[in-house]
Amino acid sequence: MPKKYFRLMPVRFDGRLRVPILHPGSPLDFSFADSGDFPVVTEKVASTLAELAPGDVQLYPAVVDSRPEPYVLVNVARQVKCIDDETSEEVLYWKPEDNRPDLLGQYRSVGGMRIDPSKVGDAKVFRPRGYPKALLISEDVKEALERTGASGMEFREVTGPSPISEEERVYKRRCRELLEPPPAARRAAWKSLGRLDEMAVAPRAICYEWPGHRQDWAIIHREPGRILLVSEGLSDPFIARLEPSVGFGLELALETELAELPLDAIEGSWPYVLLERVSKEVVAQEHERERAKAGLLVLEVAGNGPARHPRER
């Protein structure tokens, strides 16, 4: 029987914060420190790891606020290149257009992870190389941890048949191939209009009325004191058709003063509400889309707003 491997994850919990960990709640035997990188465990978990995987982990005594019992900080020192891109449900990489040169080529996300056990060797507790946020353990370590009755742990198998069919995987891959190019093309266009803001907190959502089912927004800084709020996704391909297209063939923009659009919380501001309502009309009404493409669109939008009129495009 081939070896099985599992992903070890903390269980979310509610309650009053007792220890300095990432998620508030009652103290558990296994949790992550505030950084989210290092597990903080009780002695029974630490002793199990030390016994079964002494070469894979480094254990450091830790003091946890308001807790009298000893804790141990675990550094999982071993990394193994083992992720199976082909059988995992969804694998995304950091690309040049993501503006993270420090992460270029590395895994951005791995959904429905599957690994190749033949590449693991004798590792029992390890992280997959290129995706260190995942913590993987062998089946014997999983069973030993379960026998301790330790709280705060959840296991998801990462070996064996994929949870999705080959047809589903092909469909998801085709969707990614269609949806990845448009953002880069839009960003090139936006940068010709001003400075694209990479830090603004613009709301994004899944919206099945939009061609690619993704509703997003971006901010462009123009002349001093003025900005553009622009839609992102109306020109996505129609994902349901699985064929290249420019969707509705347009994006919407609203130009206003910087003071009118709080960049730390755009949702709820009048420019966002106005542009979102206009976008709904454009999406729902073909004749309104055609007018917008022709360069003239007049809509009456109810609601509280500014005393002056913004410039719409």
N, C-alpha and C positions, 0 to 999 in steps of 0.2 A: 504494500500500500504506500503510495507517495506521501511525503511529508506535507502537512498542512501548515499554513501560516495565517496569522490573524493581525488585524490592526487594533491596537489598544487605544481606547478613547475615554475621556472623562465623561461621566454622566452628569447632565445638567441637574441642578438642585436649587431649591428655594429655602429661604429662612434667613436668620440673622447672621451676619458675617462674624465668624469666630477666628479665622486665620487669614493671613494676607495672601489670598489666592485670587485668580482671575474672576471667578464667579462667586457672588455672595451666597451665603447659606451656611448650613451646619457643617462642622469639620468632617472630612471623610478620610479614608485610608489612602486614597489616591486622588490627587488634583494637580493642577498646574500652578506654578508661581506666577506672579503678576506679569512677567515678561511673556508668558505663554509658551516658553521653550523648554523649561525644566520641570519635570514632575516632582512634586513634594509628597512624600509617602511616609507611612508609619513604619515602625521597625519590622513588623511581620511581613510587609511587602518588600522592604529593603533586604531582609535576610533571605527571602526566596530568590530575589534577583542575584544576590551575591553568591548563593549556592549553585544556581543553575547557569548563570551567565557572567562569571567573574571577569572575563576578558572583554565583555561588551559594555559594561557600565562602570562609572565612577561614582562613589557614594560619599556624600559630605554631610556631617551632622548639621542640623538646622534648628534654629529657635523660632518657634511660631508664636506670635503675639497671643496672649491670653490663654495659651494651652500649656499645661504643665508637662504633658508627656513628650518624649523626644520625637523629633521628625528627622527625615533624611532627604536631602536634595539629590536627585538622580541626574547625572549627566550621561546620556546615551552617546558613547564616543564612537561607535562603529557605524559606518555608512556603507551601503551595498548598492551597486548599480543593478537593479532588479526589476524595475517597473516594466511591465509588458504593455507597450503602447497599443498594440493591435487588439488585444483582448479586453483592455480596460474600456469602460463605457464611454468616457470622454476625456481626452487629453489636450490641454491647451498650453502653448508656450508663450513666453514673453517675446514680443516682436519689436522691431525698430520704432514702429508707430506708437508703441506704448510709452515711449520716452523714459524708459528705465534701462539705460545702458549697463548698469551694474547687474541686471538680471537677464540680459539678452541671451536667448537660447535655452534658458532654464524652464522648468515646468512652472506654469502659472496656476494651473489647477488640474487635478486628476479626479474625475468622478467615476465611481464604480471601479476602484482600483483593483487591478490584477497584477500579480508579480510572477516571474519565472523562477520556480523553486530551484532549478538547476544552477542558478547563479548565486544562490545564497550561501552555499558552503556550510561551514559549521556555526554561522552566526545564529544566535538565539534571541537577542534583543538588539534591534538596529533601526536605523532610519534609511529610507531609500535615497540614494544619492540624487541630488537635483531637486528633491522635494522633502526637505528635512522636517516639515511640519507634521508628517505622518510618523507614528511610532509603531513598529511592527515587532511581533514576538512569535516564537515557535509554538506549536501545539502543546508540548510538554510544559512550557512555562505558563501558558494559559491555564492548563488544568491545575498546575500547582497553585497559581494565584486564586483560582476558584475554590480550592480546598481550604485556603486560609479564611474564607468568608469575608475578605476585604471589600469595603464599600467604595463606590465612586468609579467603577470600571465597567466598560461595555466593550464587547468584542465583535468585530465584523471580519468574516473570512475573506482573504484576498487571494486564495488559491482555488482551484477547481473551476467548473464551468462558469462563464460569465453570466450575470443576472439578466442580461438582455440578449436577444437573438441576433444573429448575423444580419438579418434584414433591418432591425432597428439600428444596429451600429452603422450600416451603410447609409441609412437615412440621416442619422445625426451627422455623419461625416459630410454628406452632401450639403446639409444645411450650413455647416461651418464654412465649407468652401464658397457658398454663395454669400454668406453674411460677413465674412472677414474683409473683403476688399472695400466695400462702400465707406466705412469710417475713415480709412486712409485718404480716399479721394475727397471726402468732405472736409477733412482737416486741411488739406492743401488749399482748398477753396477758401475756407475760413481765414487761414493765415494771410491770404491776399487782402483781406478786409481789415486786418488789425492784429492785435496780439491775443492769441487764444489762451484763455485762463485755464490752467491745468488743476487749480486748487479749489475752484468754486464748487460749492455743494449744490449741484443741480439735481432735482428729483428725477429718478428714472423708474420705469415700470414696465411690466408685461402688459401689452395692449393688443388684443387680437384683431382689432380693427385696423391697426397699422400694418403695412405690408410684411415686415419681418417680425411682427409681434413685439418689437421693442420700441418703447417710447422714451426718448432721451432728449436732453437739452444741453446746450453749450453756451459759454459766455465769451464774447470777443471785446477786448478793450479797444476803443477807437481814439478819437482826439481826446485830450485831457478832459476828464469829467463825464465822458459819454461811453456807453457800451451797447453792444448788440446781444440780445437774448435770441438764440436760434434753435429751431427744432432739429432733432437728429433722429432720422428713421423714416420719414415720409418718402425718401428716395431709396430705401432698402428694396431688394427684390421681393416679390410676392412668394414667401416661403412655402405656401401651400401648393404652389405650382411646380416647385423644384426646377426652376429655369431662370437664367439670367434676365434681369430687367432693371429699370430704374424706379420701380414702384409707381407712385403717383406722379413722379417726374418733377417734384419741387420740394423745397424746404421753406419754412417761414422764419422771418426775422422781425424783431421789434427793437427799434433804437430808442434809448431813453437815457436819462442822466444816471450816473453811478449811484447817487444818493437814493434813487427810487428802488434800487434792487439790492437788498442785503445779501452779499455773497456767501455768508455763512448759513443762510436759511432762505433760499429763493422761493420755495413753495409757500404760498399764502400771500406773496407780494402781488400788487395789482398788475405789474407787467406780465408776470407768469400766468396769473388767472386769465388775463385778457388773451394772451397768445394761445393758451390751452383751449379756450372756448372757440377761438377762431379756427384752430386746428381741427376741433371736433366737427365744425361745419364743413371744412374743406374735405375731411375724410368721408363724411356721410353724404355730401351732395356733389355729384359729378359736375353739375353746371357751375357750382362755386369754384371747383378746381380749375375748370376751363377759364373762368374769368380771372382767377389768380395767375394762371400761366400767361394770359394776355396782358397782364400788368395792371389791371384795374379790378379791385374787389372792394365793395362797400357793404359792410355788415353793421347792424345795430346790435350792440351787446349790452344787456342790462347789468346793473350792479354799481357799487360805489367805486369811484375812480378818481383820477386827478382832474384838476381844473383845466389843464392844458391837454392838447392832443399829442400823443407820441407819433413818431414817424414809423409807419409800417411798411414792410417790403414783402 
